[in-house]
Amino acid sequence: MPAKRPIPKEATLNITSLMDIMTIILVFLLKSYSTEDIQIAPSDDLRLPVSSASKPPELAVNTVITKVGILVDGVSVVDVAGGTVGDEYKRGTLISPLFDILKEKADEAKAIAESRQTVTFTGRLLLQCDRDIPFSLLREVMYTAGQAQFAEFKFVVYKGSD
């Protein structure tokens, strides 16, 4: 009969292997975790067009063009009647109140970019346009945004079936 080993009074646990496993799991979860930076919720008086685009929206200044008004980051800027902006708000094709707020947003973004050095001003504008607005209004908004140093436009659409 073989001799029995004495049972130790205190059991010890080798934690090194457990730490290796936990580190691998943590790295895997961090690499596979993704977040959406922005959340877009269209307003009630906005009907977005349908598209087969598959790119997710990017973080940018959010501009909404509906049949009743133009909003920038949720704040109403200009009222729209009959698909046009009133002449009192325009200088040619430039929409003055929209230009003022977009210029302010551009200046804020540039100031943040200068202070952080890791962030750059992209001049990106996220456009949510009602599918029934006239192109002339969209052109005026895009022209105004361009004058306020927003040259990259991303249009928000509903994802349609392929």
TIFI-554650 format. One record per residue: residue in one letter; x negated, y negated, z negated of N, C-alpha, C in turn. Coordinates in steps of 0.02 Angstrom, whole numbers, padded with zeros to 5 digits, always signed. Layout:
BEGIN
AXYZXYZXYZ
...
//
This chain:
BEGIN
M-00041+00058+00000+00000+00000+00000-00044-00063+00000
P-00032-00108+00049-00074-00168+00051-00059-00213-00008
A-00110-00251-00024-00104-00297-00081-00062-00358-00060
K-00019-00381-00102+00023-00438-00088-00017-00502-00099
R-00005-00549-00054-00037-00614-00064-00001-00652-00117
P-00039-00690-00156-00005-00729-00207+00034-00786-00175
I+00093-00799-00198+00136-00853-00173+00113-00918-00206
P+00097-00970-00163+00076-01032-00194+00132-01065-00234
K+00111-01099-00286+00160-01131-00329+00194-01190-00294
E+00157-01229-00252+00185-01284-00215+00179-01271-00141
A+00232-01280-00105+00230-01271-00033+00208-01337-00001
T+00165-01333+00049+00142-01394+00083+00170-01393+00154
L+00179-01453+00180+00206-01461+00247+00156-01499+00290
N+00140-01472+00348+00094-01505+00393+00134-01555+00435
I+00126-01618+00421+00166-01670+00452+00138-01694+00519
T+00077-01675+00535+00045-01698+00597+00085-01674+00658
S+00104-01612+00660+00142-01586+00717+00209-01621+00723
L+00242-01633+00667+00306-01667+00668+00299-01738+00694
M+00246-01773+00675+00235-01841+00700+00222-01841+00775
D+00187-01792+00801+00174-01787+00873+00240-01779+00911
I+00283-01736+00886+00347-01724+00919+00390-01787+00917
M+00392-01821+00860+00433-01882+00854+00406-01937+00899
T+00341-01942+00905+00311-01993+00950+00330-01979+01023
I+00327-01917+01043+00345-01899+01112+00419-01914+01125
I+00462-01898+01078+00533-01912+01086+00545-01987+01089
L+00512-02026+01047+00519-02098+01047+00497-02129+01114
V+00440-02107+01140+00416-02133+01204+00465-02114+01260
F+00490-02054+01259+00538-02033+01310+00601-02076+01308
L+00627-02088+01248+00688-02128+01242+00676-02200+01264
L+00620-02228+01246+00605-02297+01267+00598-02303+01342
K+00568-02254+01374+00560-02256+01446+00626-02245+01483
S+00669-02205+01456+00732-02190+01490+00789-02238+01473
Y+00779-02280+01422+00831-02327+01401+00829-02387+01447
S+00887-02406+01472+00890-02466+01513+00947-02510+01488
T+00937-02575+01496+00988-02622+01475+01008-02665+01533
E+01068-02688+01532+01091-02737+01581+01087-02805+01547
D+01051-02851+01579+01041-02916+01548+01103-02959+01549
I+01145-02949+01598+01202-02992+01603+01266-02951+01609
Q+01319-02982+01590+01384-02951+01595+01429-03001+01631
I+01461-02978+01683+01501-03023+01724+01574-03003+01716
A+01614-03051+01695+01685-03040+01688+01721-03095+01728
P+01748-03078+01786+01781-03129+01826+01844-03156+01792
S+01858-03219+01805+01917-03250+01775+01981-03226+01810
D+02038-03244+01782+02102-03221+01808+02118-03248+01877
D+02096-03309+01891+02112-03340+01956+02057-03328+02008
L+02018-03276+01998+01963-03260+02044+01971-03189+02070
R+01973-03182+02135+01975-03116+02167+01911-03108+02207
L+01865-03067+02182+01801-03057+02215+01808-03013+02276
P+01766-03023+02326+01767-02978+02384+01740-02909+02366
V+01754-02859+02407+01730-02791+02396+01671-02778+02443
S+01621-02744+02418+01561-02729+02457+01534-02661+02438
S+01490-02635+02478+01456-02572+02462+01387-02585+02433
A+01373-02645+02412+01307-02662+02383+01296-02622+02319
S+01233-02603+02308+01219-02561+02251+01170-02593+02202
K+01145-02653+02215+01098-02685+02170+01134-02713+02109
P+01107-02703+02050+01138-02731+01990+01128-02807+01988
P+01172-02843+01955+01163-02916+01951+01101-02933+01910
E+01072-02990+01926+01012-03013+01892+01029-03075+01850
L+00987-03088+01802+00998-03145+01759+00986-03210+01798
A+01035-03253+01797+01031-03316+01834+01085-03363+01808
V+01084-03425+01833+01136-03473+01816+01200-03449+01851
N+01253-03440+01813+01315-03412+01839+01361-03468+01863
T+01378-03468+01927+01422-03518+01956+01483-03483+01985
V+01542-03506+01966+01605-03475+01987+01643-03526+02030
I+01664-03504+02089+01704-03547+02134+01772-03513+02142
T+01824-03545+02115+01891-03518+02122+01933-03566+02163
K+01996-03550+02172+02041-03594+02209+02058-03657+02170
V+02046-03656+02104+02064-03713+02063+02005-03752+02035
G+01945-03725+02039+01889-03762+02012+01822-03728+02020
I+01769-03765+02002+01701-03739+02003+01676-03740+01931
L+01650-03684+01907+01625-03677+01839+01551-03658+01841
V+01513-03685+01795+01442-03666+01788+01432-03641+01717
D+01412-03578+01711+01403-03545+01646+01464-03552+01602
G+01523-03544+01632+01586-03545+01595+01615-03614+01580
V+01580-03667+01601+01604-03735+01589+01631-03764+01654
S+01693-03789+01653+01723-03818+01713+01686-03882+01731
V+01668-03887+01796+01630-03945+01819+01672-03989+01865
V+01706-03958+01913+01744-03995+01963+01809-03958+01977
D+01863-03995+01985+01927-03966+02005+01929-03960+02081
V+01959-03906+02104+01967-03894+02176+02041-03893+02192
A+02061-03929+02243+02131-03930+02264+02134-03917+02339
G+02170-03867+02359+02178-03851+02430+02113-03829+02462
G+02068-03801+02424+02005-03776+02452+01953-03829+02463
T+01963-03889+02437+01913-03942+02444+01904-03979+02378
V+01847-04011+02372+01832-04053+02315+01852-04124+02333
G+01880-04160+02285+01901-04229+02299+01843-04273+02320
D+01857-04323+02363+01806-04367+02389+01772-04409+02335
E+01806-04419+02278+01776-04458+02224+01717-04422+02192
Y+01712-04356+02202+01657-04317+02174+01600-04305+02223
K+01608-04327+02285+01560-04308+02337+01520-04368+02362
R+01458-04354+02381+01415-04401+02418+01394-04363+02480
G+01430-04370+02534+01418-04330+02594+01441-04259+02580
T+01394-04211+02585+01411-04142+02569+01387-04123+02499
L+01358-04170+02462+01335-04157+02395+01391-04170+02345
I+01403-04122+02301+01454-04128+02249+01418-04154+02186
S+01428-04217+02169+01390-04251+02116+01393-04218+02048
P+01452-04203+02019+01453-04172+01952+01418-04104+01951
L+01425-04066+02005+01393-04001+02010+01317-04009+02014
F+01295-04058+02053+01223-04071+02059+01194-04090+01991
D+01229-04133+01954+01203-04156+01889+01193-04098+01841
I+01242-04054+01836+01236-03999+01788+01185-03947+01811
L+01181-03934+01877+01131-03886+01902+01061-03914+01894
K+01052-03978+01905+00987-04010+01896+00966-04005+01823
E+01013-04015+01777+01000-04008+01705+00979-03937+01688
K+01014-03887+01717+00997-03817+01705+00928-03801+01733
A+00912-03828+01792+00846-03816+01821+00791-03847+01778
D+00802-03907+01753+00752-03939+01711+00742-03901+01645
E+00796-03875+01616+00791-03834+01555+00751-03771+01569
A+00766-03737+01624+00731-03675+01641+00656-03688+01654
K+00641-03744+01686+00570-03761+01699+00534-03776+01634
A+00567-03810+01588+00536-03826+01523+00522-03762+01485
I+00568-03715+01486+00557-03650+01453+00500-03613+01486
A+00497-03614+01552+00444-03580+01588+00376-03610+01572
E+00372-03676+01566+00308-03708+01549+00286-03692+01479
S+00333-03688+01432+00314-03675+01363+00295-03602+01350
R+00323-03556+01387+00310-03485+01375+00253-03457+01417
Q+00240-03483+01475+00188-03460+01521+00200-03390+01548
T+00244-03350+01519+00258-03283+01544+00320-03282+01587
V+00360-03334+01583+00423-03339+01621+00413-03391+01675
T+00439-03378+01734+00436-03427+01788+00506-03446+01809
F+00512-03506+01835+00576-03530+01860+00586-03501+01930
T+00639-03463+01939+00651-03430+02004+00698-03469+02049
G+00737-03514+02021+00786-03550+02062+00841-03505+02087
R+00860-03456+02046+00911-03407+02065+00979-03429+02039
L+01029-03424+02082+01097-03442+02065+01143-03383+02079
L+01182-03364+02030+01229-03309+02036+01297-03338+02055
L+01321-03322+02114+01383-03351+02140+01440-03300+02138
Q+01494-03319+02103+01556-03281+02105+01606-03323+02143
C+01624-03301+02202+01668-03340+02245+01733-03302+02258
D+01788-03336+02253+01851-03307+02271+01850-03290+02345
R+01879-03234+02363+01877-03212+02433+01917-03257+02480
D+01960-03299+02452+02002-03341+02495+01980-03414+02499
I+01923-03431+02468+01901-03501+02473+01873-03514+02542
P+01880-03574+02568+01853-03588+02635+01777-03591+02634
F+01747-03573+02689+01674-03573+02694+01646-03643+02686
S+01683-03694+02706+01659-03763+02699+01645-03780+02626
L+01687-03756+02579+01675-03768+02508+01614-03730+02484
L+01606-03667+02506+01548-03628+02488+01484-03661+02514
R+01486-03687+02574+01428-03721+02604+01409-03783+02564
E+01459-03821+02542+01445-03881+02502+01415-03862+02434
V+01439-03808+02403+01411-03786+02340+01339-03762+02350
M+01327-03724+02402+01259-03700+02416+01212-03758+02432
Y+01234-03807+02468+01194-03865+02484+01177-03903+02420
T+01227-03913+02378+01217-03948+02314+01167-03910+02270
A+01175-03845+02267+01129-03804+02227+01058-03808+02255
G+01051-03808+02320+00985-03815+02350+00952-03881+02333
Q+00991-03934+02331+00964-04000+02313+00944-04002+02239
A+00974-03960+02198+00958-03957+02127+00904-03904+02114
Q+00869-03882+02166+00812-03836+02164+00832-03763+02151
F+00893-03745+02168+00913-03675+02167+00917-03651+02239
A+00868-03611+02259+00864-03592+02329+00879-03518+02340
E+00885-03480+02287+00899-03408+02295+00970-03394+02270
F+01012-03367+02314+01082-03356+02297+01096-03281+02293
K+01129-03260+02240+01151-03191+02232+01227-03193+02225
F+01261-03158+02269+01334-03157+02269+01360-03097+02230
V+01410-03108+02189+01440-03055+02149+01501-03029+02188
V+01504-02962+02194+01559-02929+02228+01581-02868+02188
Y+01640-02844+02202+01661-02780+02174+01630-02725+02214
K+01608-02673+02181+01579-02616+02216+01636-02574+02245
G+01635-02567+02310+01685-02527+02344+01662-02456+02352
S+01707-02412+02371+01689-02343+02382+01653-02335+02448
D+01606-02289+02450+01566-02278+02512+01602-02234+02561
//
